[in-house]
Amino acid sequence: MRIHIATDHAAFELKNYLVERLQEDGFEVVDHGAHEYDALDDYPPFVIPCAEAVVAEDGSLGVVLGGSGNGEQIAANKVKGVRAALAYNVELARLAREHNDANVISLGGRMQSLEESYDIVKTFVTTQFPGEDRHQRRIDLISEYENR
């Protein structure tokens, strides 16, 4: 599975940690930046191309990171076809996949430890959407609105 990942300065250390851990686990990771620490950079130029790549590549997932993850989730959700979920624990990550078929997860680099963050991301990328009718129906309603 290919995983697209992006951050600004606020989660730069976390992004680098996640890239390494995910690659160790056999995932193909595409790093959309930031590629160097810049305390004044902005997240949209990194997060939006990451989200676009997820939509362009069927079956891939995305991870967007920032200080809180809120702005990054909002930016990713502006890309048509993205269902980005903010998760701050493993349960939310699992539910985002099982109930919402989320294709992007957003985390705050200042909200949990590196290891806790990895557990959240690992849960997200290894959980499948079971396709239950009630959940698919809701996703279809969102997509219908998005396509109007």
SULKAFEN-V784002 format. One record per pair of residues at least 6 apart in sequence whose ideal C-beta (glycine too) atoms are under 7 Angstrom apart, sorted by the first residue. I is the first residue (numbers start at 0). J is the second residue. Records with the same first field share a line. If there is no record, write none. Layout:
I = J, J
//
This chain:
0 = 26, 58, 59, 60, 124
1 = 27, 29, 56, 59
2 = 21, 26, 28, 59, 60, 62, 124
3 = 29, 31, 49, 52, 53, 59, 61
4 = 14, 17, 18, 28, 30, 31, 49, 62
5 = 31, 32, 45, 46, 49, 63
6 = 14, 33, 45, 64, 65, 108
7 = 33, 40, 41, 42, 45, 65
8 = 33, 36, 37, 38, 40
9 = 65, 66, 108, 109
10 = 64, 65, 66, 108
11 = 33, 36
13 = 64, 108, 113, 116
14 = 64
16 = 113
17 = 62, 116, 117, 120
18 = 28, 30
20 = 117
21 = 28
22 = 28
26 = 124
29 = 52
31 = 45, 48, 49, 52
32 = 45
33 = 40, 45
42 = 65, 70, 71, 74
43 = 74
46 = 63, 71, 74, 75
47 = 74, 78
49 = 61, 63
50 = 61, 75, 78, 81, 103
51 = 78
53 = 59, 60, 61, 81, 102, 103
54 = 78, 80, 81
60 = 102, 103, 124
61 = 75, 102, 103
62 = 104, 120
63 = 71, 72, 75, 83, 103, 105
64 = 71, 106, 108
65 = 71, 107, 108
66 = 107, 108, 109
67 = 107, 109, 110
68 = 85, 105, 106, 107, 110
69 = 85
71 = 105
72 = 83, 85, 105
75 = 81, 83, 103, 105
76 = 83
79 = 145
81 = 102, 103
82 = 99, 100, 101, 102, 103
83 = 101, 103, 105
84 = 95, 99, 101, 104, 105
85 = 105
86 = 92, 95, 104, 106, 119, 123
87 = 107, 110, 111
88 = 119
89 = 118, 119, 122
92 = 104, 119, 122, 123
93 = 122, 126
95 = 101, 104, 123
96 = 123, 126, 127, 128
97 = 126, 128, 129
98 = 134
99 = 138
100 = 128, 138
104 = 120, 123
106 = 116, 119
//
